[in-house]
Amino acid sequence: MMEITAEIRALIDKAAAGMELAGDEYIDPADGLIHCKKCGGQRQTVVPCFGKPGYFMPRCICQCQREAEEQRKAAEERQRRMERIKRRKAQGLQDRYLYDYTFANDNGQNPLMDKARAYVENWKEAYRNNTGLLLFGDVGTGKSFFAGCIANALLDRDVPVLMTNFPTILNRLTGMFSEDRADFIASFDEYDLLIIDDLGVERSTEYAMEQMFFVIDSRYRSRRPMIITTNLKLSELKNPPDLAHARIYDRILERCAPILFDGKNFREENAGATRQAAKDIVNSKQD
Ligand SMILES: [Zn+2]
């Protein structure tokens, strides 16, 4: 702050006469300006008028006010971030059951889950290098759970992820005008990671194949990663039945690192556990 001369001090004192103070303020006899009772810092300063003689004494904020303001802003940002994450989850996880596909719910039986954790840990690199995953193997081996855990973990880190499947996409596209279709497919670019669950379960009509190609090709050209899960065998993906399949599979194989799920059937095992639990319940004697 500028030096307070006798002339300036007289002006300050004159202005102070009509000044209303808040409960936590006082006028410091040393400089005649308003200060904060809590931190002792200035709540008022002296500035020369611009372009003409004279001074004015505007209000300013003290250290503790500044800190309180920063804390308020940080709390607001945390709140906004949480709301954004919640909104993104609602958008990105369209099926309710996907909310339960989390590392916290992993029973530790599938050693491949370490790869899912590694993918999340190395997400920035995966995103930069456009590294996707192709999770293939039999039904019930935990591919969707693996992908869902990645989706949830990244969403929790504020990364936009969409986990969907082709029957859902094709359903949405049906009845859209062609320009809306293009917009809808382009909207997938808003997601840093696109997960397509269960590739190959959709009916391969000419229309379906064409739309699937648009989705995969658009993703391919956006140079952003995708994760695909499928019950198809790698040999089926590598030897497609026709050109329509080939141009879809080729792009997936080029961008997605294949991971084979050949473990036991977790779904069957869970079903077994459920059956056992049910048996225990119905057979338990009441005493
Ligand atoms: Zn203060």
Residues whose N, C-alpha, C, O or C-beta is under 5 A from the ligand:
A	BS01	ZN	C36 K38 C39 G40 G41 C62 Q63 C64 Q65
